[in-house]
Amino acid sequence: MTIGERLTKERKKLGLTQEELGSKLDISRQAISKWESDLSLPDTANLIKLSTLFSCSVDYILLGKEESKGTEAQPDDKPLFPLNKKIKEKHSEKTLMGLPLWSIGVKSKGFFSLGFKSEGVFSLGFASKGVFSLGCFSLGGVSIGMASLGALSLGSFSLGIFSLGAISVALVASLGAISIAPLSLGSLSIGEVSVGAFSRGRWFSYGDNAKALVAIGKSKVAGEYTALLPLEGGKGEYLYAVLKENIPSYLRWTLGSVKHLFGL
């Protein structure tokens, strides 16, 4: 294949006439015709313009050493998904609160956001941050993820005001295999008010092995006011009265949650 034939082939791929190609290069149609008829050659400046326009190298135009990007790749020529090919970001033209209404991409930021690293009011991604957030690593007002941090948080490792997870830490209430919070429920539970198989609480503890000011246990208890299950002879009423009298006011909201544990 000659230089002229390659130029003709690439021009037709773009659906251009000789006149339209000449207009793009700021030269006459006659000059294009001479190139394609192999009567003359493009100069260096035009070779560079042609390689950019045709998405191919100058070597391909002159020597035919490589196929243009527009030519179908052979199975062994190029990888199916080049590693250096960037994923195209897509964003809404409309904005809300200064953010695109929606956003999709590797690094995505929008009111509704989906991406590998995603940030938005509603956010879904591998590392996700938003008022409502879902991701492998998630941060948000309402957050769900393998490692999750949020006011209301759910994850394998979870930290929040209200938290649920295998390892769960919360400022108010926590539920997890290992749970730490003022109101704590878990296999290993530590808190001001604590319920779990191995339970340690400051004011109240309930579990197989329990320790607190008021402690109820199945096999082992320790504390100032304790009892083993089952509670008999008004023991539950007595311990509940002691807890109600001693528990600080900021924890009195937990009494409703633990009252039935006294058999009341």
C-alpha positions as CSV (number, residue, x, y, z in Angstrom):
1,M,0.0,0.0,0.0
2,T,1.4,3.4,-1.0
3,I,1.4,6.6,1.0
4,G,-1.4,8.0,-1.1
5,E,-3.5,4.8,-0.6
6,R,-3.0,5.0,3.1
7,L,-4.1,8.7,3.1
8,T,-7.2,7.9,1.0
9,K,-8.1,5.0,3.4
10,E,-7.8,7.1,6.5
11,R,-9.7,10.0,5.0
12,K,-12.6,7.8,4.0
13,K,-12.7,6.3,7.5
14,L,-13.5,9.8,8.8
15,G,-16.1,10.3,6.1
16,L,-14.3,13.3,4.7
17,T,-14.1,14.5,1.1
18,Q,-10.8,15.8,-0.3
19,E,-12.1,19.3,-0.1
20,E,-13.2,18.8,3.6
21,L,-9.8,17.4,4.5
22,G,-8.1,20.3,2.8
23,S,-10.2,22.7,4.7
24,K,-9.1,21.1,8.0
25,L,-5.5,21.4,7.0
26,D,-5.8,24.9,5.4
27,I,-4.7,23.6,2.0
28,S,-6.4,23.1,-1.4
29,R,-8.3,20.1,-2.6
30,Q,-5.8,19.8,-5.4
31,A,-2.9,19.3,-2.9
32,I,-4.8,16.5,-1.2
33,S,-5.5,14.9,-4.6
34,K,-1.7,15.0,-5.5
35,W,-0.9,13.3,-2.1
36,E,-3.4,10.6,-2.7
37,S,-2.2,10.1,-6.3
38,D,1.4,9.8,-5.0
39,L,2.3,12.8,-7.1
40,S,3.7,14.7,-4.1
41,L,4.3,14.2,-0.4
42,P,3.0,16.2,2.6
43,D,5.6,18.3,4.3
44,T,6.5,17.7,8.0
45,A,4.0,20.1,9.4
46,N,1.1,18.5,7.5
47,L,2.3,15.0,8.3
48,I,2.0,15.8,12.0
49,K,-1.5,17.3,11.4
50,L,-2.5,14.2,9.5
51,S,-1.3,11.8,12.1
52,T,-3.3,13.7,14.8
53,L,-6.4,13.9,12.7
54,F,-6.2,10.2,11.7
55,S,-5.1,9.0,15.2
56,C,-2.1,7.2,13.8
57,S,1.7,7.7,13.8
58,V,3.7,9.5,11.1
59,D,5.5,6.2,10.6
60,Y,2.3,4.6,9.6
61,I,1.6,7.2,7.0
62,L,5.1,7.1,5.5
63,L,6.1,3.5,6.0
64,G,2.9,1.6,7.0
65,K,4.7,0.1,10.0
66,E,1.7,0.2,12.3
67,E,-2.1,0.2,12.0
68,S,-4.0,3.3,12.8
69,K,-6.2,3.3,16.0
70,G,-9.2,3.2,13.7
71,T,-8.1,-0.2,12.3
72,E,-9.5,-3.3,14.0
73,A,-6.8,-4.8,16.3
74,Q,-5.8,-8.4,15.8
75,P,-6.2,-10.7,18.8
76,D,-2.4,-10.8,19.6
77,D,-1.7,-7.1,18.7
78,K,-3.2,-5.2,21.6
79,P,-4.7,-6.0,25.0
80,L,-8.5,-5.9,25.0
81,F,-8.6,-3.4,27.8
82,P,-5.5,-1.2,27.8
83,L,-4.4,-0.5,31.4
84,N,-3.6,3.1,30.6
85,K,-7.0,3.9,29.1
86,K,-8.9,6.3,31.3
87,I,-12.5,5.6,32.2
88,K,-14.5,8.6,31.0
89,E,-16.1,10.6,33.7
90,K,-19.7,11.6,33.3
91,H,-21.4,14.4,35.1
92,S,-24.8,16.1,35.0
93,E,-24.8,19.6,33.6
94,K,-27.4,20.6,36.2
95,T,-26.1,21.3,39.6
96,L,-27.6,21.2,43.1
97,M,-26.0,22.7,46.2
98,G,-22.9,23.5,44.1
99,L,-22.5,19.8,43.0
100,P,-23.5,18.1,39.7
101,L,-26.9,16.5,40.1
102,W,-25.4,13.1,39.3
103,S,-21.8,11.9,38.8
104,I,-20.3,8.6,37.6
105,G,-16.6,7.9,37.3
106,V,-13.4,6.7,39.0
107,K,-13.3,9.8,41.1
108,S,-16.9,10.8,41.3
109,K,-18.4,13.9,43.1
110,G,-22.0,14.9,42.9
111,F,-25.3,15.1,44.6
112,F,-25.9,11.5,43.5
113,S,-22.5,10.0,43.1
114,L,-21.3,6.5,41.9
115,G,-17.6,5.7,41.6
116,F,-14.4,4.1,42.9
117,K,-13.8,7.1,45.0
118,S,-17.2,8.6,45.5
119,E,-18.4,11.8,47.3
120,G,-21.9,13.2,47.4
121,V,-25.1,13.7,49.4
122,F,-26.1,10.2,48.2
123,S,-22.8,8.3,47.6
124,L,-22.0,4.7,46.4
125,G,-18.4,3.6,45.9
126,F,-15.3,1.6,47.1
127,A,-14.3,4.6,49.3
128,S,-17.5,6.5,49.8
129,K,-18.3,9.8,51.6
130,G,-21.8,11.4,51.8
131,V,-24.8,12.2,54.0
132,F,-26.1,8.7,52.8
133,S,-23.0,6.6,52.1
134,L,-22.5,3.0,50.9
135,G,-19.0,1.6,50.2
136,C,-16.2,-0.7,51.2
137,F,-14.9,2.3,53.3
138,S,-17.8,4.5,54.1
139,L,-18.2,7.8,55.8
140,G,-21.5,9.6,56.2
141,G,-24.5,10.6,58.2
142,V,-26.0,7.2,57.4
143,S,-23.1,4.9,56.5
144,I,-22.9,1.3,55.4
145,G,-19.6,-0.3,54.6
146,M,-16.9,-2.9,55.5
147,A,-15.3,-0.1,57.5
148,S,-18.0,2.4,58.3
149,L,-18.1,5.7,60.1
150,G,-21.3,7.7,60.5
151,A,-24.0,9.0,62.8
152,L,-25.9,5.8,62.0
153,S,-23.3,3.2,61.0
154,L,-23.4,-0.4,59.8
155,G,-20.2,-2.4,58.9
156,S,-17.7,-5.1,59.8
157,F,-15.9,-2.4,61.7
158,S,-18.4,0.2,62.6
159,L,-18.0,3.6,64.5
160,G,-20.9,6.0,65.0
161,I,-23.5,7.5,67.3
162,F,-25.6,4.4,66.7
163,S,-23.5,1.5,65.4
164,L,-24.0,-2.1,64.3
165,G,-21.0,-4.3,63.2
166,A,-18.8,-7.2,64.0
167,I,-16.6,-4.8,65.9
168,S,-18.8,-1.9,66.9
169,V,-18.0,1.3,68.7
170,A,-20.6,4.0,69.3
171,L,-21.3,7.2,71.3
172,V,-24.8,6.1,72.2
173,A,-25.8,2.5,71.4
174,S,-23.8,-0.3,69.9
175,L,-24.6,-3.9,68.7
176,G,-21.8,-6.2,67.6
177,A,-19.7,-9.3,68.3
178,I,-17.3,-6.9,70.1
179,S,-19.4,-3.9,71.3
180,I,-18.3,-0.7,73.1
181,A,-20.8,2.0,73.8
182,P,-22.8,3.6,76.7
183,L,-25.6,1.1,75.8
184,S,-23.7,-2.0,74.5
185,L,-25.0,-5.4,73.3
186,G,-22.6,-8.0,72.0
187,S,-20.7,-11.3,72.7
188,L,-18.0,-9.2,74.3
189,S,-19.7,-6.1,75.6
190,I,-18.3,-3.1,77.4
191,G,-20.3,0.0,78.3
192,E,-22.1,2.0,80.9
193,V,-25.0,-0.4,80.5
194,S,-23.9,-3.6,79.0
195,V,-25.5,-6.9,77.8
196,G,-23.4,-9.8,76.4
197,A,-22.0,-13.2,77.0
198,F,-18.9,-11.6,78.5
199,S,-20.3,-8.3,79.8
200,R,-18.7,-5.4,81.6
201,G,-20.7,-2.4,82.6
202,R,-20.2,0.6,85.0
203,W,-23.8,0.7,86.2
204,F,-25.5,-2.4,84.8
205,S,-24.3,-5.7,83.3
206,Y,-26.2,-8.8,82.1
207,G,-24.6,-11.9,80.6
208,D,-23.1,-15.3,81.2
209,N,-20.1,-13.6,82.9
210,A,-21.3,-10.1,84.2
211,K,-19.7,-7.4,86.2
212,A,-21.1,-4.0,87.2
213,L,-22.6,-2.0,90.1
214,V,-25.8,-4.0,89.4
215,A,-24.9,-7.3,87.7
216,I,-27.1,-10.3,86.6
217,G,-25.3,-13.4,85.3
218,K,-25.9,-17.0,84.3
219,S,-22.7,-18.5,85.7
220,K,-20.5,-15.7,87.2
221,V,-21.3,-12.2,88.6
222,A,-19.2,-9.6,90.3
223,G,-20.2,-6.2,91.7
224,E,-21.9,-4.4,94.6
225,Y,-25.4,-5.7,93.8
226,T,-25.5,-9.1,92.0
227,A,-27.7,-12.0,91.4
228,L,-27.5,-15.3,89.4
229,L,-30.4,-16.3,87.1
230,P,-33.2,-17.2,87.6
231,L,-34.2,-14.2,89.7
232,E,-36.6,-15.2,92.5
233,G,-38.4,-13.8,95.5
234,G,-38.6,-10.2,94.3
235,K,-34.9,-10.0,93.5
236,G,-35.6,-8.5,90.2
237,E,-37.7,-5.7,91.6
238,Y,-35.0,-4.9,94.2
239,L,-32.1,-4.8,91.7
240,Y,-34.1,-2.6,89.3
241,A,-34.9,-0.2,92.1
242,V,-31.2,0.0,93.0
243,L,-30.2,0.6,89.3
244,K,-33.0,3.2,88.9
245,E,-31.8,5.1,92.0
246,N,-28.1,5.1,91.1
247,I,-28.0,5.4,87.3
248,P,-27.0,8.9,86.1
249,S,-29.7,11.0,84.4
250,Y,-28.0,10.9,81.0
251,L,-28.5,7.1,81.0
252,R,-32.0,6.9,82.3
253,W,-33.2,6.4,78.7
254,T,-31.7,2.9,78.8
255,L,-33.9,1.7,81.6
256,G,-36.8,0.9,79.3
257,S,-34.4,-1.3,77.2
258,V,-33.2,-3.3,80.1
259,K,-36.3,-3.5,82.3
260,H,-37.5,-6.8,81.0
261,L,-34.1,-8.4,82.0
262,F,-35.2,-8.0,85.6
263,G,-38.4,-10.0,84.8
264,L,-40.6,-7.0,85.2
